[in-house]
Amino acid sequence: MRYAFWSTLLLVNLASFAGAADEKPKLNVLLIVSDDLNTRLGCYGDPLVKSPNIDRLAARGVRFDRAYCQYPLCNPSRASFLTGRRPDHTGVRENQTHFRQVDPDLVTLPQHFRHHGYYVARVGKLYHYGVPTQIGTDGLDDPPSWEKVTNPRGRDRDDEDQIFTLVPGQFGGTLSWLSADGTDEEQTDAIGAAAMVKELEAHRDEPFFLAMGFYRPHTPYVAPHRYFEMYPTSDIELPVNTEEDRADVPPAALTIKREEAAMTDDQRRHAIQAYHAATTFMDAQVGKVLDAVDRLGLAENTVIVFMADHGYHLGEHGLWQKRSLFEQSARVPFIIAAPGTKVRGTPSTALVELVDLYPTLAELCGLPAPKKVDGRSVRAQLDDPQLPARKAALTQVTHGRTSRREPQRPDVLGYSIRTDRWRYIEWDEGRAGRELYDHESDPGENDNLAENPEHAATVSELKVLLAETRENGKSK
């Protein structure tokens, strides 16, 4: 009997030990979001822009070459990817509405991790902030999403009287820039990076979901002098735009501000120089965070994502900033480096949407699949980057009246799908114009083929696909 008792006890203990050994430690998440960043990066093939730290992250994981935001404006995009829902579900289509006004019970991406035992915190801009005026505040934050928040504020807020702007007294939505005195460490994004390093150090021994939101390169483009010196204006090539290229574009598609249209070539070069300087400054702060991950031995159990909320124009089609449905505005950098995946440094051509972030991170970390999301996991593409993900990526935007000739016309909704070959756009369901661009022959989207009879069958096919894709994101 005594032998049987001790044998049974030994077997129970061995079984318990084996069960514990089989339990894999939870993967951490480090989500890094840059504000108003396009794909003008070294790892995306830009020959001029210096982004060594984002590039080294891309070398660790999968760089998605065809990732698209759901709305090219800060608040709608962030509300979308942090809830996994398209804007027609969140009800957020401008920079004032909070998604909980529409659906107070939504469980956000960070909230989902918080519900499953993770320490969850953010530093900087994750949900919408007005930049620069709301830097240092909570902005349009979502308190249920986080256990702790840090709102960095640097000298860029104090130096606003030195900033050059196309419209005196305006910064956030107006092209503006400053080659700044002082050091990196005095700037908001560097203060944020230092705060994130402290979070990594303090919570390295528990499962964490940490989100780092950088403010640059959002206008005003502010960076210390040395970053401007990396981009002499003599090296800046301006995009070539002609009236002929824009002649076949519906008026609803073009939101060219008067002060931007009046810029001289010298001002355009300085604006692009400043944007690239702010990008490289932000990249340096990304490097500080990645260095901490490596120093603390967290790389082997931490999923790292780098992304932007939407793309950005630097003069293409005569446009600057965001809120267009052209490729430069809708396409975003999106990089995932995850432990246990099969490839490193490999690009993916799969069509993905930012709403895919939520279900992907949940699957990678072994969490239950989130409910009420429009995205789909791209976990499989991290093992096989050439696997297709979806037929089309959807992006939408709302613009004002199509022309001065129609003063009573309401705002116009634009919807776009990007397929492997085509971009197809409808404004007001086609009543305010359509666009069709062939990315095999026209990656710059300069030749609108929508009214070309030779492409009538393609237009008909894509019209149906757009309607089907929209239906999946409508409010229910």
Phi, psi and omega in degrees: 000315181298320179296317180297320180298309182292327177295317179295317180298319179297318180295321179296316180295320178296321179295319179296319180296318180295319179297317179295322180293327181286338180288117179280140176297146180295140173283141173276167175230131170239109181256121181244122183238127175259146186265121176066036182261129174267190182269021175282078182222155179303314184291343175264011172095007178287128185281348186252318190286134180261115181219058189298330184279320172295323178298319181289331173293318178300326179291342179271343188217220182244126175263117179275115185277344180229068176252140187226139174284164180266342178202120186278060176205146193304298187297311179300320181293314183292320175299326181288305186285338178275351172246348183076016184240143177288160185302330177290347173266317182287334184077011182256114182228011177210188188263013181249326186283135172265137185300333181286345171294333182266315180220091185292346185261004179301139173260116184281170177304304179295327179295323178300317178291322178299321179293342182249031167089009180272147165283127188232123181211157175232154170232124177084208191270107171249296167284178191289137167235144165284123182249129009262355193295332182260006174301133182093358177245182175279347181058219179261057187283173178234094185306323179297345183282338193229148167277326183216143176230148175230127182246089182294152177213123184241189184290345175302330175287326184277341184264017187297334179290349179264351187285133172280133178220146179293334178236109183309131178088354180245140183229304193301312181259009183241141178300125183201152183200162180207123167276108197268146169288165174088191187254168173307315190298343180274347184274153184305314184293327177289322175297320176296316179299319178297322178293323178292323176301319178295323177296317178298317180294319185285334188238023182297336186259015176222156178297132181225152168236105183245134182239125181248116180250108178275147182271336181266148016264025177311140177294142004288137180284100184243131176200153176301159187309319189298334179286325175295323181295340178288345186230075177303140182297338178293341179268354185274120176263130180274143175296146180269119178235137178231155176299328180297319179297325183270352185296330182261012180263130179302141179306328181298337185279341189250116179241068184271119180285148184300317183290333177285321178295333183272000182296144171280164177299324178296318177295321179298317179295320179293325177295316179292319176304314183293321178298314179295322178298316179294326177296313182291326174298314178299319179301322179298325179286326172302319180300321179297320179290316179295323177299320179294320177303315181291315182298326183271002179070031185262354187296329185277353177225027181228124171281126180244127178240133170240134183201172172236162180283334177190175178275198189195136176270142173235050176102351179297137183061017184078009185258149174230151178072230195230203175066031168241169177255011173287163184304318185297331182268325185275330184276144184226154167288138183208111185231133177233124173243113187232134175299145175084358177273165194268345185233157177222137175068026183249130177281153175243137176262006180297141175283120180228159178241157179294337175294347178285345182302311185301302180295331179294313180294322178299315180293316180302324184264007176072023178272157176302148179298134180293149177268158175057045174241151179263346181278172177224147183294140174249028177304319182297327181289344176284340173265327179224089186299343182270358175295135174290154180245318180203163179288324186208148175253132186258133173227142180224162177201159175242129179240165179285191184304149187289334179194168178292343180284349182235065187295338182265358184288135179288174177304151184252129176269131176244137177231138182227143167238142176246118176256186179304322185249325194245154158243126179237132185230138171236133174253123183053049180055030177098344182292332178257013175122159178226157177221143176218125181233135180262107184286349175288322183249347188216066182295340178277356179055056181254345185240101181283115185260007190298327181260009178280120183304331180295341183247019182299321181293320178296317178301315180299317180295315182287332175298318178294316180296321177298316179298318179295318181292319176299318183302327180290345183244009182281153178296142181233000000 
